[in-house]
């Protein structure tokens, strides 16, 4: 069957795998060395992948492109966690009147996997497929606190902490203090740090082993998601996280209790 293989197609698939696994992207030289292919061939494959938006070039490095992200999200439509989270998101949106979302952890950002718009959407919430900055999004802070706290200095998503608003935390010392608070209270808050006049609350979703595999959150204008509502909304989002965890991992959780 090896006679039917197309070498450059196999190399293209391997390139996408390597770039996706790297987190911070790879250069042409790095890909050339890891695949042991001629530089000219590697360059032509990369140009094709970029043209198809499977990858994109940032500086000297190649990173995962929008088409590859979309492919992953299409697969998520059939993912167990995603399927079971959707009805909980709808329930959360109806209860709070806010847009709710499900996010997944990545070393370079919080990947928005699903969004349920409020009855009166402001269109301020990110869309599925959006990769939110880790340092100034509520979901990103959840993942930094619970998944990546010991990797802050080397994490690809923190190599450049952009000041999205004047409230954005852009230094590691300040971020560590914020993440300690997230760990202590069990939820993260984006208080106008990503967009002006917008707040977001996010809570971790845990699997049967207690690992954080996703986050659930709500987003709204500060006039609606006011500070007085935060305790009430945190309780609602935490309940949603519990419901998603139970829906996805109840058999394993029950087995662990025996």
N, C-alpha and C positions, 0 to 999 in steps of 0.2 A: 504493500500500500504506500510505501514511502515514495514510489515513483510518481504518485499523484500530488505530492506536496508542492506548494509554491514557496520557495525559500524566502523571498522578500515579503510575502504576506505573513509568513510565520514570524519573521523578524519584526514586522510592524506590530503584530499582536504582542510580542515579547516587549517591545519598546513601551507600549501603553501600560503593560503590567509593571514594568520597572519604574516608569514615571509616577504611576499611581501609588506604588508602594513607597516611593522615596519621601513623599510628604512635601519636601522643599524644592522638588524639581531636579532635573539632571541636565548636564551640558552635552553637547554633541560628542566631545571627547570621552566623557564618562560612558555614554551609551555605546560608542564605537568600541571601547575597551571591554565592556561587559558582554557585548554580543559577539565580539571578534568578527566584525564585518568591516569591509573597506570604508574609509571615510566618505567617499563619494556616494556609495550606496546608502549609508546611514543618513547622509544629508538629504538625499532625494526622498527617502521614506519619510523623514521628519517633515519635509516641506509638504508632502501629500497629506500627512496626518493633520498638519496645521490648516491646510486648505479645506479639509473636511471638518474642521473644528473639533477634532478628537483631542488635539493638543494645541497649546499656544506658546509662543516664545515671549519670555519676560527677561530682558537683559540677555545673558548668555544661557539661561536655563529654559528648558521646556517643561511646561506644567500641564495638568489635566484641563482639557478644553470643555466648552459648553455641551457639545454633542455627546461626549463621554459621560458627563454628569447626567444629561437627560436620559441616556440609556440606563444608567444606574437607577434613576428615579422611576423609569418605566418598570423596571424589575421590582422596585419597591411596592408598586401597586399590587403585587401578588405576595408581598412579604407578610409573614404572620403578624409581626408587630404592627406594621402599617395598617393592615386590614382591621385589626381589633381596636386600634386607637381611634379610627375615624368616627365611630358612633359616640365615643366618649368626648371627642372634640366638639361634635355637634351639641351634645348635652351641656358641655361647659360654656359654649357660646350663648346658648339659650338662657342659661342660668345667670351669666354675668353681663350679657349684652355687649361683650367685647370679642374681638377677633382672637381665635385660639390657633395654636400651631404645635406641630411636632417637629423636633430637631434631632439630628444624629451627630455624634462626635466625630471630628476629623482633626488631625494635628494642625491643619491650616485654616480651620474655621468650623462654625456650626452650620451643618447642612440642613436647610429647611426642607423637610420631606412632605409635609402636608399643612394646609392652611384652611381654616373654616372661618369665613368672613362673618362679621356681626350683621344683624339686620340692617344697620345703617353704617355700612363700611366707609371708612375714611380713605381707604386705599393706601394707607401708610405702612401696613404690614408687608413684610417680604413675601415673595411668591415662592412656590415649590421650586427647588433647584438653586435657590439663592444661597451663597456661602457667606454667612455673616461673620464679621470680625469677632475673634474670641474675647478680646479685652474690653469691649464696650457693648456687647449684646448680653442679654440676660441668659440665654441658652449657652453662649460661649463661656460665661463666667461659671455656670454650673459644671461644664466639662473641665475647665481649668482647675476648679477647686477639687472635684471628686476624681478626675481621671489623670490630670497632667500636672498636678501641683509640684511634683519633684522634677519637672522637665521645663520649667518656665524659661530658663536661660538658653535652652537649645531648641525650643519648639518653633517650627517653621512659621506658625501663625502669629508669633510675637516678635519676629525679627524687625518688623516695622509697625509700631502701634500708632496708627493715624489718629489725629484729633478730629473726630467727626463733628463734635460740638465743643464749646468751651468746657463742658462738664466731663469730657472723656478723660479717663485715666491713661496716661501715656508713659509712665515710668514703672519699673518693676517693683520698686519699694512700695509705692502706693497701691499697686495691683495686689501684692501679697497681703497687705492689710485688708483690702476689700475681700479677697478670697477667704481669708480667715473668718470674716464675718459671714460669708456664704456658708462655710462649713458649720459654723456655730448655729445659724438660724434655720438651715435646711432649704433655703431658697435664694435666688439671685434677683436683683433688681437693676434694670437699666433705667435710670432716672434722667431722661433727656440726654443720654450719653451718645446715642446713635443718631437720633433725629431730635431737633428742637421741638418742644411741646408734645413729646411722645414718651410714654412710660411702658415698660414691659416687665412682667414677673415670670420667672421660670423655675420649675421644680424638677429634680432628677427622677427618672424612671429606672427602677432597678430590676435585674433579672433574679432568678432563684438563688444565685450565689451572692447576691448583694451588690454586684457590680453595676455601675451606672451605664446603661446602654442607649439612653435617649433622654430628652427633656420635653416637658409639656409646658406651655406658657400662654399668657394672654397679653394682648397689646391694645393700647388705646390712647387717645388724646388725654393730656393731663387734666383737661376740664371734666373728663368722664372718669378716667382712672386717677382720681385725686388721692392725696395722701391719706385722707380719712378712710378710704375704702380699702387700703392695702391689707390690713389684717383679715378682713372678710374675704378678699380675693385670694390671698395666700392660702387660706383654709380650703377654698373651692378648688384651687389648682392642685394642692396637695392631695385632695380627695380624688381628683381626676388621675393623678399619677398612680395612686394606689389601685384604682379601678383598672387601669391599663396593665399594671404589673400582674394583678390577679387574673385578668382575662388571658394574658399571654403565658403566664408561668404557674398558674394555680396547681396543676398536677405535680410539678417538681417541688413547689413550695409545700404542698401537703405531704409529699414523700420525705422532705427534709425535716418535717415536724414529728415524724414517727420515730 
